[in-house]
């Protein structure tokens, strides 16, 4: 039995294969993970039903498991940040910048080969997509952001 918070075997394996600079995308239930992601990205489906599992629950577990050095969220079509962006900002470590990206530029970033993992969630809030860049864990166990 694992004592670690993250216990999803497929997600643990996918994260273990990532390295510094790799990206993981947390997708809301409206994001088309099959066509708007790099073809080699590992897809992990945690979207059991509408609202289950929310993107913020997945983010909380990931922040406990991996170092994050950068984060990007998708802007709404009117160019404004979605309401969930404020929640992302509160959850992310203070030293991690949360950058806003226009919809088509966000799609292009997720389709980039550096995006290794896509996690489909049951998140119902619109534009609740977050692209995280993995940081570094030093041999002494400290993280570099």
N, C-alpha and C positions, 0 to 999 in steps of 0.2 A: 504494500500500500504506500502510495506517495504521500508525503507530508506537504509537498509543494502545492500551491493554489491551482496551477495549471495542470490538469489531468487528462486533457483530450489527446489521445495518442497521435492522431494524425497531425494535429497542430504542433505538438511538441517536436515531432519528426521534421516537419517543414521548417520550424524555427531553427532547429539544430543545423540544418543545411544552409542557413543564411549566414552572411558575414557582414563586416563593416561596409556600409553603403548600400546594402540590399534594402529593398522596400517591401512593406506589407500594407496592403490596402484593406481597410474595413469598409464594407459596402452596405448601404441601406437596402431595403427590400425592393426599391425601384431601379437599382443600378443593374445594368445588363452585364453580368460578370462573364458571360460566354463570349461576347463580342468586343467589350471595352476593357480588355486586359491582354497582356502579352500571352501569346499562345503557349509558352512554356511555363507560365506561372501556375503554381499548385493552387487548385481551387478547393476550399474547405467550406462546406455548406453547414452553417449553424442556424439556418432560417427554418426552424421547426414549424412555426405558425406566425401569422401577423402579430408583431409585437414581441415575439419570443425568438430569439434572444436579442435585446437591444444593443446597439453599437457601443454604448457607454459601458455596459457590463463587460463586453469583450475587451474594450480599451483598458479598463481597470485591471483585468487579469494580465493582459500583455505588459502593462507598465510595471507589474511585479516580476515579470519574467525576462524582459529584455531591456537593454539600454536604448533610449531613443535620442537621436541627435537633431532630428528635424521633423516637422509635421506640416502638412498642407491640407487645406480643406477646399471644397468646391464652392464657388460663389453661386448664388441664385441667378436666374436669367436677367434680373434687373440690376445686377452688379453688386447687390448687397450681400453681406454675410448672413447665412441662415442662423436662426435663433440658437441652434445647437452649438455653433462655434464658440459661444461664451462658455458653455459647459466643457467643451474640449479644452479651452484655455485654462479653466480652473483645474482640470484633471492632469494636464501635462506638467512636467517639472518646470519650474520657473525659468531655467536656463534654456529651455527648448522654445524656439520661436515657432509660432503658428502662423503660417503664411496663407494668404487667400489667393486662389487661382481660378481664373475664368473657366467655365464648363469645358470648352473644347481643349484648352491647354491642360486641364486636369485629366481628361481622357487620354491625351497624348502622353502625359507623364505615367499614367497607369499602364499604358501599352508598351512603355520602354522596357528593355530587357532587364533593367535593375529591379523591376517589380517581380519578386520571387513568389509571393503568396497573396492570394485574394481570399478574404473571409467574407462570405455572404451571411448577413445577419437578417433578423426579422424586423429590424428597425423600421418604424412607420413614419418617423419625421422626415420631411422632404429635405433633400440636399445634405443628408447626414452621412457624408462620405469623408473618410480621413485616410490620408496616405502618410505612413510613418517611415522614416529612414533609420535603420539600425545603427547604433553607435558602437563603441568599443568597450570591452571588458579587459582591463589590464591583468597581468599575472597576479598582482596583489589583491585582486577582486574588486578594485575600484572601477567605476565607469567613467568614460570620457564622453562628453556630450558635444 
